[in-house]
Amino acid sequence: MSREPLRTRDAYPRFVPITTRWADNDMYGHANNVVYYSWFDTAVNTWLIEAGLLDLAGGNPIGLVVETGCRYAASVGFPQKLEIGVRVAKLGSSSVTYHLGVFVAGETEPAAEGHFTHVYVDSISRRPTPLPEAWRAALKTLA
């Protein structure tokens, strides 16, 4: 079975720097697989905050993660500086699927690649709600 190759650095319009921590390593000396999901969440939410979309104290709508996955190509661990590439793969009426690449700082080939889907919901009812136009416009810059 052939697999689609991982996306290189030029596929991502935005990068969020991440520094690995001692606690990220597992007993095999590399970052544990669950840590990648934390990096994905951090990268997406960092971009949303910087774009003025995510208000942690009282924002509406809020994004709930409904799907995530990761493919691994090379080990990373402590101490390393990483850059998480962020791009919007699919923009729905109330959902966004992001593609994320984990790059050792300055490298063109990813160490891992993931996807992450938010469904945006009303902060009170927790029911899906259409993305505001300002959000759609900002998210399209990552497409």
C-alpha positions in Angstrom: 0.0 0.0 0.0 1.5 3.3 -1.0 1.1 6.4 1.2 0.8 10.0 0.1 4.1 11.8 0.8 4.2 14.2 3.7 3.9 17.9 2.9 7.1 19.9 2.9 7.6 23.3 4.5 6.3 25.2 1.4 2.8 23.8 1.9 2.3 25.8 5.1 1.5 29.5 5.1 2.1 30.0 8.9 4.5 28.6 11.4 4.3 28.6 15.2 7.6 28.0 17.1 7.6 25.3 19.8 10.5 24.4 22.1 10.5 20.8 23.3 10.5 20.2 27.0 12.3 17.5 29.1 8.9 16.0 30.0 8.1 15.5 26.3 10.5 12.6 26.0 9.4 9.1 26.7 11.6 6.2 27.9 12.8 5.6 24.3 14.4 9.1 24.3 12.1 10.8 21.8 8.9 12.8 22.1 5.9 10.6 23.0 3.2 10.4 20.4 0.6 12.2 22.7 2.9 15.3 22.9 2.4 15.9 19.1 -1.3 16.5 19.7 -0.5 19.1 22.4 1.7 20.8 19.8 -1.1 20.8 17.2 -3.5 22.3 19.7 -1.0 24.9 20.8 -0.2 25.9 17.2 -3.8 26.2 16.1 -4.9 28.2 19.2 -1.8 30.4 19.1 -2.7 31.4 15.6 -6.4 31.9 16.5 -5.4 34.2 19.4 -2.8 36.1 17.2 -5.5 36.6 14.5 -7.8 38.1 17.1 -10.4 35.3 16.7 -10.1 33.4 20.0 -11.0 35.1 23.2 -10.1 32.7 26.0 -12.1 34.6 28.6 -15.5 34.9 26.9 -15.3 34.1 23.2 -18.2 32.9 21.2 -18.1 30.6 19.2 -15.6 28.1 20.7 -13.9 25.3 18.8 -14.2 21.7 20.0 -11.8 19.1 18.6 -13.8 16.3 16.9 -11.0 14.5 15.1 -7.2 14.4 15.1 -4.5 12.2 13.7 -0.8 12.0 13.0 1.8 10.3 10.8 5.4 10.1 12.0 8.5 10.3 9.8 11.4 11.1 12.1 12.0 11.3 15.9 12.2 14.6 17.7 12.9 15.1 21.4 14.4 17.3 24.0 16.2 19.6 23.5 15.0 20.8 20.1 13.4 23.8 18.6 10.5 23.0 16.4 8.2 24.9 14.0 4.7 23.7 13.5 3.3 24.5 10.1 -0.4 25.4 10.0 -2.7 25.4 7.0 -6.5 25.2 6.5 -7.3 22.1 4.5 -11.1 22.4 4.6 -13.4 25.2 5.7 -17.0 24.2 6.3 -19.9 26.3 7.6 -19.2 25.5 11.3 -16.0 23.4 11.0 -12.3 23.8 10.1 -9.8 21.0 9.3 -6.2 22.0 9.8 -3.2 20.3 8.4 -0.1 20.6 10.6 3.5 19.8 10.0 6.1 19.3 12.7 9.5 20.6 11.4 12.8 20.7 13.2 13.7 24.4 13.0 15.0 25.2 9.5 14.3 21.8 8.0 12.2 21.4 4.8 11.0 17.9 5.4 8.6 17.2 8.3 9.3 14.9 11.2 5.5 14.4 11.4 2.3 15.5 9.9 -1.2 15.7 11.5 -4.7 16.9 11.0 -7.0 18.5 13.5 -10.7 19.3 13.1 -12.6 21.9 15.1 -16.4 22.1 15.1 -17.4 25.6 16.3 -20.2 25.7 18.7 -22.1 28.3 20.7 -20.4 28.7 24.0 -23.6 28.3 26.0 -25.7 25.8 24.1 -22.7 23.8 22.7 -24.6 23.4 19.4 -22.8 23.9 16.1 -22.9 27.5 14.9 -21.9 29.0 11.5 -18.5 30.7 11.6 -18.7 34.5 11.6 -17.5 36.1 8.3 -14.5 37.7 10.0 -13.4 34.3 11.0 -13.9 32.8 7.6 -11.9 35.7 6.0 -9.0 35.1 8.4 -9.1 31.3 8.1 -8.9 31.6 4.3 -5.5 33.2 4.6 -4.3 29.8 5.8 -5.7 27.9 2.8 
